């Protein structure tokens, strides 16, 4: 959950510019932001790493934010 003393947050958004903007804002804090563009990428990262929180877009392609939440909880 911590890398280099920073708490890690997973940021999932299918729009690159949004990911970059949100990550830039959050990096000014004590968080390490890991941005991914697809739910599949997010699941893969969750299998390898621990995160304090997940921030996700609600409106995405085939899997929306609520479906992603259910996948993670399952």
DSSP file (Angstrom, degrees, kcal/mol; ACC not computed):
  #  RESIDUE AA STRUCTURE BP1 BP2  ACC     N-H-->O    O-->H-N    N-H-->O    O-->H-N    TCO  KAPPA ALPHA  PHI   PSI    X-CA   Y-CA   Z-CA
    1    1 A X              0   0    0      0, 0.0     7,-2.1     0, 0.0     2,-0.4   0.000 360.0 360.0 360.0 -26.3    0.0    0.0    0.0
    2    2 A X  E     +A    7   0A   0      5,-0.2     2,-0.4    49,-0.1     5,-0.2  -0.937 360.0 178.9-116.1 139.4    3.0    2.3    0.5
    3    3 A X  E >  S-A    6   0A   0      3,-2.0     3,-1.3    -2,-0.4     0, 0.0  -0.965  78.7  -8.2-136.5 120.4    5.9    2.8   -1.9
    4    4 A X  T 3  S-     0   0    0     -2,-0.4     3,-0.1     1,-0.3    -1,-0.1   0.814 129.9 -57.0  64.6  29.1    8.6    5.2   -1.0
    5    5 A X  T 3  S+     0   0    0      1,-0.3     2,-0.4     0, 0.0    -1,-0.3   0.442 112.9 115.9  84.2  -1.6    6.6    6.4    2.0
    6    6 A X  E <   -A    3   0A   0     -3,-1.3    -3,-2.0    25,-0.0    -1,-0.3  -0.822  66.5-122.4-106.1 142.5    3.6    7.4   -0.1
    7    7 A X  E     -Ab   2  31A   0     23,-1.3    25,-3.5    -2,-0.4     2,-0.4  -0.583  32.8-126.7 -76.6 142.3    0.1    5.9    0.1
    8    8 A X  E     - b   0  32A   0     -7,-2.1    44,-3.0    -2,-0.2    45,-0.9  -0.768  23.4-172.9-101.9 136.3   -1.0    4.5   -3.3
    9    9 A X  E     -cb  53  33A   0     23,-2.6    25,-2.8    -2,-0.4     2,-0.5  -0.988  17.9-139.8-123.5 133.5   -4.3    5.3   -5.0
   10   10 A X  E     -cb  54  34A   0     43,-2.4    45,-3.1    -2,-0.4     2,-0.6  -0.826  16.7-163.0 -92.7 127.2   -5.5    3.5   -8.2
   11   11 A X  E     -cb  55  35A   0     23,-2.9    25,-2.8    -2,-0.5     2,-0.6  -0.952   5.6-172.6-115.8 115.6   -7.0    5.9  -10.7
   12   12 A X  E     +cb  56  36A   0     43,-3.2    45,-2.0    -2,-0.6     2,-0.3  -0.939  22.0 139.6-113.3 117.6   -9.2    4.3  -13.4
   13   13 A X        -     0   0    0     23,-2.0     6,-0.1    -2,-0.6    47,-0.1  -0.946  44.3-144.6-153.8 135.8  -10.5    6.5  -16.3
   14   14 A X  S    S+     0   0    0     -2,-0.3     2,-0.7    45,-0.2    23,-0.1   0.593  84.5  80.5 -79.3  -8.9  -10.7    5.7  -20.0
   15   15 A X     >  -     0   0    0      1,-0.2     4,-2.3     2,-0.0     3,-0.2  -0.880  68.4-155.9-101.4 116.4   -9.9    9.2  -21.0
   16   16 A X  H  > S+     0   0    0     -2,-0.7     4,-2.7     1,-0.2     5,-0.2   0.876  91.5  53.9 -57.7 -42.9   -6.1    9.9  -20.8
   17   17 A X  H  > S+     0   0    0      1,-0.2     4,-2.4     2,-0.2    -1,-0.2   0.893 109.2  48.5 -63.5 -39.5   -6.4   13.6  -20.3
   18   18 A X  H  > S+     0   0    0     -3,-0.2     4,-2.8     2,-0.2     5,-0.3   0.936 111.4  50.5 -64.1 -46.0   -8.8   13.2  -17.3
   19   19 A X  H  X S+     0   0    0     -4,-2.3     4,-2.6     1,-0.2     5,-0.2   0.929 112.2  47.4 -56.3 -46.1   -6.4   10.7  -15.8
   20   20 A X  H  X S+     0   0    0     -4,-2.7     4,-2.4     2,-0.2    -1,-0.2   0.908 113.3  47.7 -63.9 -42.2   -3.4   13.0  -16.3
   21   21 A X  H  X S+     0   0    0     -4,-2.4     4,-1.9     2,-0.2    -2,-0.2   0.934 115.6  42.9 -65.6 -47.7   -5.3   16.0  -14.8
   22   22 A X  H  X S+     0   0    0     -4,-2.8     4,-2.5     1,-0.2     5,-0.2   0.924 115.3  49.8 -65.5 -44.0   -6.6   14.2  -11.7
   23   23 A X  H  X S+     0   0    0     -4,-2.6     4,-2.2    -5,-0.3    -2,-0.2   0.905 108.8  52.6 -62.1 -41.6   -3.2   12.5  -11.2
   24   24 A X  H  < S+     0   0    0     -4,-2.4     4,-0.5    -5,-0.2    -1,-0.2   0.908 111.4  46.7 -61.4 -41.3   -1.4   15.8  -11.4
   25   25 A X  H >< S+     0   0    0     -4,-1.9     3,-0.9     1,-0.2    -2,-0.2   0.919 114.7  45.8 -67.0 -43.0   -3.7   17.3   -8.8
   26   26 A X  H ><>S+     0   0    0     -4,-2.5     3,-1.9     1,-0.2     5,-0.7   0.773  99.4  68.8 -73.4 -25.8   -3.4   14.4   -6.4
   27   27 A X  T 3<5S+     0   0    0     -4,-2.2    -1,-0.2     1,-0.3    -2,-0.2   0.683  85.3  70.6 -68.4 -15.3    0.4   14.1   -6.8
   28   28 A X  T < 5S+     0   0    0     -3,-0.9    -1,-0.3    -4,-0.5    -2,-0.2   0.585  97.9  62.8 -73.8  -8.6    0.7   17.4   -5.0
   29   29 A X  T < 5S-     0   0    0     -3,-1.9    -3,-0.0     2,-0.2     0, 0.0  -0.218 111.7 -85.8 -98.9-166.9   -0.4   15.5   -1.9
   30   30 A X  T   5S+     0   0    0     -2,-0.1   -23,-1.3     2,-0.1     2,-0.4   0.010  92.1 108.9 -92.4  28.7    1.3   12.6   -0.2
   31   31 A X  E   < -b    7   0A   0     -5,-0.7     2,-0.6   -25,-0.2   -23,-0.2  -0.820  63.0-140.5-108.6 145.0   -0.2   10.0   -2.5
   32   32 A X  E     -b    8   0A   0    -25,-3.5   -23,-2.6    -2,-0.4     2,-0.5  -0.918  25.8-150.3 -95.8 125.2    1.4    7.9   -5.2
   33   33 A X  E     -b    9   0A   0     -2,-0.6     2,-0.6   -25,-0.2   -23,-0.2  -0.851  12.0-167.2-103.1 127.2   -1.1    7.8   -8.1
   34   34 A X  E     -b   10   0A   0    -25,-2.8   -23,-2.9    -2,-0.5     2,-0.4  -0.943  14.7-161.2-112.4 109.0   -1.2    4.8  -10.4
   35   35 A X  E     +b   11   0A   0     -2,-0.6     2,-0.3   -25,-0.2   -23,-0.2  -0.759  12.7 175.5 -97.6 135.6   -3.3    5.6  -13.5
   36   36 A X  E     -b   12   0A   0    -25,-2.8   -23,-2.0    -2,-0.4     3,-0.0  -0.948  24.6-148.9-134.2 156.3   -4.9    3.0  -15.8
   37   37 A X  S    S+     0   0    0     -2,-0.3     2,-0.3   -25,-0.2   -25,-0.1   0.552  75.2  41.6-104.5  -9.8   -7.2    3.3  -18.8
   38   38 A X  S  > S-     0   0    0      1,-0.1     4,-2.1    22,-0.1     5,-0.1  -0.965  74.6-121.6-137.3 154.1   -9.2    0.1  -18.7
   39   39 A X  H  > S+     0   0    0     -2,-0.3     4,-2.7     1,-0.2     5,-0.2   0.868 114.5  57.4 -59.6 -35.3  -10.9   -2.1  -16.1
   40   40 A X  H  > S+     0   0    0      1,-0.2     4,-2.2     2,-0.2    -1,-0.2   0.914 106.9  47.6 -61.8 -42.3   -8.8   -5.0  -17.2
   41   41 A X  H  > S+     0   0    0      2,-0.2     4,-2.3     1,-0.2    -1,-0.2   0.907 111.8  51.4 -62.8 -41.0   -5.6   -3.0  -16.4
   42   42 A X  H  X S+     0   0    0     -4,-2.1     4,-2.5     2,-0.2    -2,-0.2   0.925 109.5  48.5 -63.1 -45.2   -7.0   -2.0  -13.1
   43   43 A X  H  X S+     0   0    0     -4,-2.7     4,-1.7     1,-0.2    -1,-0.2   0.909 110.4  52.2 -61.6 -42.0   -7.9   -5.6  -12.1
   44   44 A X  H  X S+     0   0    0     -4,-2.2     4,-1.0     1,-0.2    -1,-0.2   0.914 111.2  46.5 -61.0 -43.0   -4.4   -6.7  -13.1
   45   45 A X  H  X S+     0   0    0     -4,-2.3     4,-2.6     1,-0.2     3,-0.5   0.890 109.3  54.8 -66.3 -38.6   -2.8   -4.0  -10.9
   46   46 A X  H  < S+     0   0    0     -4,-2.5    -1,-0.2     1,-0.2    -2,-0.2   0.811 105.0  53.9 -65.4 -28.9   -5.1   -4.9   -8.0
   47   47 A X  H  < S+     0   0    0     -4,-1.7    -1,-0.2    -5,-0.2    -2,-0.2   0.794 118.5  34.5 -72.9 -27.4   -3.9   -8.5   -8.2
   48   48 A X  H  < S+     0   0    0     -4,-1.0     2,-0.3    -3,-0.5    -2,-0.2   0.721 122.0  33.4 -98.1 -25.7   -0.2   -7.4   -8.0
   49   49 A X     <  -     0   0    0     -4,-2.6     2,-0.4    -5,-0.1    -1,-0.1  -0.855  68.4-124.3-134.6 161.7   -0.4   -4.4   -5.6
   50   50 A X        -     0   0    0     -2,-0.3     2,-0.4   -48,-0.1   -42,-0.1  -0.886  26.3-166.8-108.0 141.3   -2.3   -3.0   -2.7
   51   51 A X        -     0   0    0     -2,-0.4   -42,-0.2     1,-0.1     3,-0.1  -0.950  26.4-142.7-128.5 146.6   -4.0    0.4   -2.8
   52   52 A X  S    S-     0   0    0    -44,-3.0     2,-0.3    -2,-0.4   -43,-0.2   0.873  86.7  -6.2 -69.9 -39.0   -5.4    2.6   -0.1
   53   53 A X  E     -c    9   0A   0    -45,-0.9   -43,-2.4    -3,-0.1     2,-0.4  -0.964  59.4-134.5-153.0 163.5   -8.3    3.7   -2.4
   54   54 A X  E     -c   10   0A   0     -2,-0.3     2,-0.5   -45,-0.2   -43,-0.2  -0.996  11.9-165.3-125.5 130.2   -9.6    3.4   -6.0
   55   55 A X  E     +c   11   0A   0    -45,-3.1   -43,-3.2    -2,-0.4     2,-0.4  -0.975  20.6 178.7-112.2 125.2  -10.9    6.4   -7.9
   56   56 A X  E     -c   12   0A   0     -2,-0.5   -43,-0.2   -45,-0.2     2,-0.2  -0.959  31.9-118.4-132.9 147.3  -12.9    5.4  -11.0
   57   57 A X        -     0   0    0    -45,-2.0     3,-0.1    -2,-0.4   -44,-0.0  -0.490  19.5-150.6 -68.6 147.5  -14.8    7.0  -13.8
   58   58 A X  S    S+     0   0    0      1,-0.2     7,-2.2    -2,-0.2     2,-0.9   0.860  82.4  57.1 -89.3 -41.5  -18.5    6.0  -13.8
   59   59 A X  S    S+     0   0    0      5,-0.2     2,-0.2     6,-0.1    -1,-0.2  -0.804  71.9 134.2 -99.3 105.0  -19.1    6.3  -17.5
   60   60 A X        -     0   0    0     -2,-0.9     4,-0.1     1,-0.3   -22,-0.1  -0.682  57.8 -80.3-132.4-171.7  -16.8    4.1  -19.5
   61   61 A X  S    S-     0   0    0     -2,-0.2    -1,-0.3     2,-0.2     3,-0.1   0.845  99.0 -16.7 -62.2-114.0  -17.1    1.6  -22.4
   62   62 A X  S    S+     0   0    0      1,-0.2     2,-0.6     2,-0.0    -1,-0.1   0.808 136.0  45.6 -69.7 -31.9  -18.3   -1.9  -21.8
   63   63 A X  S    S-     0   0    0      4,-0.0    -1,-0.2     3,-0.0    -2,-0.2  -0.951  76.7-160.0-117.3 115.2  -17.7   -1.8  -18.0
   64   64 A X     >  -     0   0    0     -2,-0.6     4,-2.5    -4,-0.1    -5,-0.2  -0.316  37.9 -93.6 -86.3 177.0  -18.9    1.2  -16.1
   65   65 A X  H  > S+     0   0    0     -7,-2.2     4,-2.1     1,-0.2    -7,-0.1   0.820 124.6  51.7 -60.9 -33.7  -17.7    2.3  -12.7
   66   66 A X  H  > S+     0   0    0     -8,-0.4     4,-1.9     2,-0.2    -1,-0.2   0.889 110.4  48.0 -72.4 -38.7  -20.5    0.5  -10.9
   67   67 A X  H  > S+     0   0    0      2,-0.2     4,-2.2     1,-0.2    -2,-0.2   0.904 110.9  52.3 -65.4 -40.4  -19.8   -2.8  -12.7
   68   68 A X  H  X S+     0   0    0     -4,-2.5     4,-2.6     1,-0.2     5,-0.2   0.918 106.5  53.6 -61.0 -43.7  -16.1   -2.4  -11.9
   69   69 A X  H  X S+     0   0    0     -4,-2.1     4,-2.6     1,-0.2    -1,-0.2   0.918 109.0  49.0 -55.5 -44.8  -16.9   -1.9   -8.3
   70   70 A X  H  X S+     0   0    0     -4,-1.9     4,-1.9     1,-0.2    -1,-0.2   0.874 109.5  52.0 -65.8 -37.1  -18.8   -5.1   -8.3
   71   71 A X  H  < S+     0   0    0     -4,-2.2    -2,-0.2     2,-0.2    -1,-0.2   0.931 112.0  46.3 -62.3 -45.5  -15.9   -6.9  -10.0
   72   72 A X  H  < S+     0   0    0     -4,-2.6    -2,-0.2     1,-0.2    -1,-0.2   0.906 113.9  47.5 -66.0 -42.0  -13.5   -5.7   -7.3
   73   73 A X  H  <        0   0    0     -4,-2.6    -1,-0.2     1,-0.3    -2,-0.2   0.837 360.0 360.0 -67.5 -31.2  -15.8   -6.6   -4.5
   74   74 A X     <        0   0    0     -4,-1.9    -1,-0.3    -5,-0.2    -2,-0.2   0.477 360.0 360.0 -75.0 360.0  -16.5  -10.0   -6.0
